[in-house]
Amino acid sequence: MKSYIKVVIPELYKNAEYYAARKWCTRTFGASNSRSAKGSARPWYANRQWPTRPPSAYYQEPSFYFRNPADATMFTLAWAKEFRQT
């Protein structure tokens, strides 16, 4: 069984940013939530959780999971560039 690589980018906590990242993953890596992409064919998936140490009552931590380590790296670089402070 192959495991997934977890990537957390805290800046994606807003709904619009989270869904934009999911849409980018679908365009880049393929569908994740279709019937054909379930199980071993699933290249990635996303999840949002409430951490145990929230700084506020509305804090969410989005996590993205990738089957291919190169995909995880590509996602991290793409979204780090998106939120880079200049």
Order of alpha helices (4+ residues) and beta strands (2+ residues): beta-alpha-beta-beta-alpha
